[in-house]
Structure formats: structure tokens, C-alpha cells
Amino acid sequence: MNLRWWHFALWIMAYMALALVPMAIALAGDTPALRERMVEVGAMLGLLGLGMLSAQAVVSGRQRWFARGLGPDDLLQLHRQTGIAALLLVFAHPLAMFVGDPATLAYLDPRVELLRAASLAFVLVAVVVLVATSLWRGACGLSYEHWRLLHGGLSLAVVTLGLGHALMVGHYTGIAWKQALLVLTVGAALALVVQTRLLRPWRMRRRPWQVAEVRPGRDDSCTLRLVPMGHAGLDFAPGQYAWITTGDTPWRLQQHPFSLAAGADDSGVEFTIKALGDYSSAVADLAPGTRAFVEGPYGAFVYEPGSSPAGAVFIAGGVGITPVLSILRTARDRGAREPLWLFYGNGGWDEVIAREELAALADDLSLTLVHVLQDPPDDWAGERGVIDDALLARHLPAAVARMPCYVCGPEALADGVEPVLLARGVPAHQLYSERFSLV
């Protein structure tokens, strides 16, 4: 995580402040007499859960104005973990209320009030479904597109019904000004979702792209090249990523994030994509001329050539080479001369993506290229196994602690390499990581 401790602390405090807004509104001004302890605990759990669910719209990774400088790995991990915690709080809210005052079980009795009982029952079921599908999407047999639709729809429903429940119960929120503030704050979060899912595509439709070519590559990968249609294209920094949608309309479920592979000065954009799912497997069949839409750029996995005279270190695994390719291509195009190191891990030699271009980049740049193969050919004279402490010790420059370090690949690679770099003196704010296991 490329953060200074104070930056991270401020970021967490900002998130906590957002999550606590509904509770702060409820406890402001005149408050009613205290009830049984577990009832009060249950009420606060519900308000905190509502606040955390509302804050999810801000930390989804699609709001560049919040937590600037964080990468998708940091944001998506937080979004996932705090989302699950919020859903558990929402589920714990009625349980604590029932324990504290069994009379509140009547809220679930359709004979007392059908609409209230049905909406609360729906919320409880929705919470269970949201947690289960977030943790075990693959086991549930859900495609990413269908999970995204289900996740977004149920989350919006839970937040909306939770807001309505808080307003109707009115124990802490019966005063008009409290109700107005609660509607404004939670409504602002819902508005962010609408802005992301509806208004942005509305603007994107005026900036279409089209498929120029799809080039097959090694390790079940292909490179998708898009060119702008009637506009200037995308201004991005080397190493960033973007969300792409292919088809005649930007309002589609199959919007996916991929790292940009082209140099930052290229007139088009390229994405090197490995066939790992339904959509990524279908990219190879896209015909030239197919319309597409690009939203971005996002991410802090950025190295600007020339920004570190001491140089930089890159560690990649498999298709994790994609953002590094963008960085190296940009460095070549801009005539960068600082020393660079690239450690690139793969299964076999035939799986090494863009290996010929990497060799050419090593000649054009001051680049030390170290290939690491788990299953090398018999005549292989390079490094074998995985990228670990011993291997890095043989090749890392002595001044690595003064260099930015970039790690992109499977979770096991990042988890194994990050502690090694930190132990060698690389500051946390100089360590950039991106993992593959988030979406």
C-alpha cells in the first residue's frame, strides 16, 4: 500500500466519519429516554450499519475525488471487507432488538402490519444473499455480470429500506430536521450510485471507441486495441487501468476493469487480457469495428519515467505484466535513462507474455530483466522456482530502499514479495501493489 501513515490515518478517519453520520444525526439535539440496554445496542448497530452501507458508494473505487492516491487493491479490499461488516451489523440489529425486547418481534408479524413485515423480512433475506454471494460467488455459480447486477440491486434496496425503516420507527429520528438530514446524507450516497451507473454512461455515449484489432498472445491472452471515434482519446498515466464496455451501448452489465498496456503517449489504448472468465474469454472473438466505451483512468499504480533518478523495481507474475508494459513502453517513448529492474515470474517459457518485446525493451532502456520460470525447459540457464527473498537478494540493487517498487500479479506473489521489500527498507508509501483476486 503506497501510503504514508498519516495519509492512511486521515483516509480511515474520513471513512469512519462518513459511516457515523446517521448515528450522529440520531444522537444530536434532544434524545428520548434510554430503553433496555440491548434495545439501545440494537438501535445503534442498525444506524451504524446504515451509515457503513451508505459509505460503500464512496469507497467503491469509482469516485476519484475520495482517497486520491490509493490503488484498486486497497480500495476494493476495503469496499469488500467493510461491506460484509456492514451487512452483518444490519443483521445483528434486529437480533439485538429481539433479545432486548421480545415485543419487537411483532415487526415481523404480517398480521400486525403486512408492508412493514414484508420489507423487514426482505432486508434480512437480502443481507444473507449479499454476504453469501460476495464470499462465495464462484461456488454459487454466478457470473461476474449477474453478481454485479444482484449486488448493486440488493444493496440499493437494503439501504433504501433501511432509511425508510429508520424514518418510520422515529424513536431517534422523529424530529423533522433529523429526518431531513438523514434523507440528505443517505440520499447523497444513493445519488453517487445513480451517477456511476446511469449518468456516467450517459456522458460516455458521446465518446465512443471502436475495436481496431485483437492480437493473440501467449498464455491464453490477447491484446485488445481500441481507437477513439471523433474525440481526443484518453489521457492516462502509465500503469493505470480503465473500465471497458463493448457493444452498441455503455449501459451493459459486462463493464470490466483492465490495466492499460499501451504507452501513455499512444493515440489509442490497449489492454492485454488473459482468458480467465466468460467475458475475458470472449474478447478474442471481438471483430474490428465493434463499438466500445472506456471509463477512466483509475489507479495509483503509476510510474512516470524520469521521476526517480535512482531507478525503480517491478515484480510481475503472468498477466500482471500488463501495467508494467505500459510503464516500460512510455519510458522507451520518452527516452528515459534511469536504471530499471523487472522480475517476471511465469510457469513455462511458452507462457511469457510479450517476451520478444520485453527483450527489445531491455536493449532500448537501462533495464535489467530477470525471467523466473517454475517449469523451465531443459536448456534453461535463468532463474527457476518462484520470486522469493533468496532470488531477490541475488539481483536487487543495493539502493532499493530509495526506489519505488511495483508488484502486480496473483495474491500469493504479492503476499510473498511485499514483506521482503519492506524488510529491505522500502518505505510503505513507495510500495505499489495490485492483486488479481478482487473481482
N, C-alpha and C positions, 0 to 999 in steps of 0.2 A: 504494500500500500504506500504510494508515494505522497505521504503526508508528514508535515511536522506535527509534533504532539499538540501544539496549541491550535493548529488548524483543525485537527481531528476533534479536539475537545469542543471547539466552537461549533463545529458541524453537528456533533451529538447533542449539544445543548439546544441548537436550533430545532432539531428533530423533536426533542423532548418538549420544548416549548409549544410546538405545533400540536403534539399529542395531548398535552394537558389543557388545551384551550377549552373544550367542553366542560371539564371538571372545574376549571377556574371560573367560568361563567356561572355554573350552578352554585358555587360556593360564595360568589360575590354578593355584596349587599345583604339584605335581610335573608336569613335562612330559617327553615322550620325547626321545631324541636327535634332532638335526636330520638331515633327509634331504637329498637333492639340492635345490638352490635352487628350481628351477621346481616341484618337487613341493610344497614348503612354500608357495610363492606360490599355487599352485592350491588348497591346503587353506584358506588364509586367504581367498581370493576366495570360496570356497564358503560359509564361515562368515559373511562379511560380506554376501553375497547373501541368505543365510537370515535374517540379522538385519534387513536392509532390507525384505525381503518381509513379515516379521512386523510391522515398524513401520508398514506400509501401513494396517493396520486402525485405527491410532491417528490417522493424518493423512488419513483418508478424507473428513473434513468432517462426519461423523455423530457425533463424540464432542465434545460441547460443553465438557467439562472440560479438553480439551487445546487449547493455543494459543488461549485465550479472547481475543477482540478481533480475530481475523483474519476476513476475509470469505471467501466461497466461491471467489472468483477466486484468492486467494493459496493457499488450501488445496488446491483441485483442481489448480492448476498444479503445486504441489509433489508431490501424490499421483501425477500422471501422469508427471512427469519422473523422480522417484526410483524409481517403479515400473519404468519402462523400464530405468533404470540397474541396478536390482537384478536384473532378468531377464537382462540382458547379463552381469552378474557370474556368475550361475548358469550361463550357457552357457560363459563363459570358464573356469570352474572345471575341468571335465573336460579341456578343450583343454590347459590348462597342465599338468595331471597327466599326460596322454598324452605331451606333449613332454618332461617331466622324467623319466618312467619309462614307456617303451612297454609294459612288462608290465601296467600298469593297464588296457590295452585289453581285457584278459580280463574286466573288469567288464561289458563289453557283449556278451560271448560267451554265448549262451543254452545252449551245450553245457556250460559250466562251472557256471553256476547260473541257471536259467531265470527265476525270480522276480526276482532282482536285475537281470538284464539287461533284462527287460521293463519294470520300474519305472523304471530309468535312461533307457531309450530313450523311454519315455512322457514323462518330465520334459523331455528335450531337445526333443521334438516340441512339447510343450505350451508351452515357452518361446518357440519360433518363432511359434506360433499367437498367443500372447498379445501379443507385440511387434507382429506384423503387423496384428492386428485393432485394437489400440489406436491405431496410427498411421494406418491406412487403413480404418477401419470402413466409411465410405461406399463406397469402392471395392470392398470385399468384399461389398457388398450386404446387410449385417447391419442389421436394425432395432435401435433402442436397447435394446428389451426383450430381444431374443435375445443381443445383445452383452453386456448386463449379466449374463444367466444364464451365458453362456460364460465371461466374465471372472471372475466370482465362483467358479464351479465349478473352473476350471483353476487359479486362484490358490490356492484351498484345497488342491487336490490336490498342487500343486508344493511348498507349504510343508509339508504333512503328509509327503510322501515325502522331502523334503529333511531333515526332522527324523529320520525313520526311518533314512535313509542315514547321517547323522552319528552316530547311536547305534550302528548296526551296524558301521560301519568301526572306530569306537572307538579310533583312534590317539591322539587328544587327549581323547576323551570316554569312555574305558573305565572310569574310576573312578565308583563308584555315585553319590557326591554330585554330581559334574558332570552325570551323566545326569539326575538328579532336577531340578537347577536348570534344565537345558536344556529339559526337558519342561514345567516350570512356566512359564518365560518365553515360550516359543513357544506353549505351550498357552493362555496368557493372551490372546495375540493372536488365536488361533483362537476363543477364547471370546467376544471382542468381536464377531467376525463373526456368531457364533451369536446373540449378544444383539441385534445390529442387525437381522438378517434374520428371526429367529424370535420372540424374547421381546418385542421392542417391538410387533410386530403383535399378539401375544397380549394385550398391555395395551390397544392401540388399539381392539381389537374391542369394548371396553366403553365407548368414547367415539365412537360413530358420528356422522356428519353426513349431511345429505341435500341434494340439489340443490334450491335454491329457484327459481332462474331462470337462463337463459342469454341474455344480451343481445347481439345482433350489434353490431359496431363497424366502424370503418374499417380499411383496410389488412389485410383478411383476418383481423381479430381478433374476439374475442368476450369478454365478461366473464362468468365463472362465479361465481355467488354460492352459498355453502354456509351452512347454518344448523345449529347443534348439535341433537342429538336426546337430550334428557334429561340434559344436563350444561351447565356454565357457558361452554363455548366455549374460545377460545384467547386467552391473554394474550400479546400481542406488542408489540414496539416498532415505530414507523413506519419502514419501509424494509427490514424483514426478509423472509425467504422461508420457505416450508414445502414439504414433500413431500406430494403428494396421490395417493391411490389411489381410483378409482371402481369400484364393484361391491359385491357382497354380502360380500366377504371382504377383509381387509387383506393377505392372503398372495397378492399378484399381482405379476407381472413389471413391470406398467406404472406403477410408482411414479415420479413425476417431480417435480423441484423447480421451483417458480414463485414469483415475487415476490408478496407480499401487496399488494393495491391499495387495500383498504378502509382507512378511518381506524382508528387503534388503539383507539378507544373504541366502534367499531361492535359490535353484538351478534353479527354473523355475520362471515364472511371472504369476500373477493372476490379473484379472480385474472383479470387481463386477459391473454389468451393469443392469440398470433398463430399461424396455421396454417402451421407450418414442417415438420412431420413427421407420421407416422401417428397418434400419439396426439393431438397438438395440433390436428390437422385434424378429429378425431372429437369433440372437446369440444363443438362447436356442436350436435351431434345428441343430447347428453345430455338425457333427459327429466326434468322436475321430479319430485321424489320419489326419484330414483336415490340409492342409498346411497353414501357416500364416507367416506374416512378421511384425517385430517390429522396429519402428524408435524412437529413444530417447536415454536417458531420457531428459525430459524438465522440467522446472518449478523451482520456488524458494519456494514453499510451503513445506519446509523441516525442520524437527526437528531431530537432531542427539541425540540419548539417551546419557545422561550424559553431554550434552553441557551447560545446565542451572541448576546449583545446587539448585537454588530456586524453580525450577519446571516449568511447562508450563500449559496453559489452552487451551482446544479445545472445539469449539462450532460447532456442525454439525446439518444438517437437512436432513432427508431422506437418499438418496443415497450419500449425501455429507459425509457420514461416511467413504467412501472408502479410501481416503488418510490417514485418522486418523487410520484406521485399520492397514495400512502398518506401520505407526509410532509406534503404540502400540505393534504390533507383533515383530517389530525389538527391541523395548525396552525390551520385555519379553525374546527374544532370547539372548540378550546381558547382561541380569541381571541388568538392570537399577533400581536404588533405589530412584531417586528423586521423590517428590510428583507431581502427575498429576491430572488434573481436566477435566472431559468430560461432557459437557451438550449436550444431544442428543434429538432433537425435532422430533416428528412424529405425524401422525393423530391418529392412534389407536395402541394398543399393538400388534396386529397381523401384523402390518406393520414394526415393528422394525427389521431392517436387522442385522443378526449375534448377536441376543440378548443373546443367550446362551454363545457364545464365549466372548462377552463383559463382562458378569458376571464372567467368568473364568479369564479373564484378570484383572478384578478388584481385584480378590483374589491373583493373581500372582504378581501384581505390587502395588505400593503405589498410587492407582488410586481411586479418588472419582468420582463415576458415578451417574449422575443425569439425569434420563429419564423425558421428558416433553411431555405429550400427550394432543392433542386437543380434542379427543373424547375417553376418558378413559373408561374402564369397571366400573361397579357399585362398585366393591370392591377395586378400585384403591386408594392407600394411598399416591402416589407420587405427583409430580408437575403436574398442569393442565394448559392448555392455550398455550401461546407461550413464547419463551425465550425473556424476556424484562428486563428493568432496575431493576424492583422490584424483579424479580426472581433471577437475578444475584447477587443482593445485599444480598440475603439470603445465598448464597453459595460461592461466590468468596472469595479467600483468601485475607487477609489484604495486603499482599505483591504483589498483582497482577501487580502493576506498574513496578516491577523488573523482570517480566516474559514475555517470548514470548507468544503471543496469536494467535490462528489459527481459522479462521472462514471459513466453507465450506458448501454451500447449496444454496437454492433459493435466488434470488436477494433480496427479501423482508427481509429475515433473515439477510443477510449481511448488508443491509442498516439500519436495526433497531439496530443491535448489535455494529457495528463499532463506532458510536458516543458515545455509553455508555462506551466502553472500553477506548476510547480516553479521555473522561471526567474523568475517574478514574485514569488517569495518565499514561496509557500505551503509550509509545512513538510510533510515526508512523512507525519508522523503525523496531519496534518489533511486528507490527500487520500484519499478513498474511491473505489474503482473496482470495477465489475463488468462483465464481458465476457460475450459470448454463445457463444463457440466452445469450451466446455469439455465439454459432454456431448452 
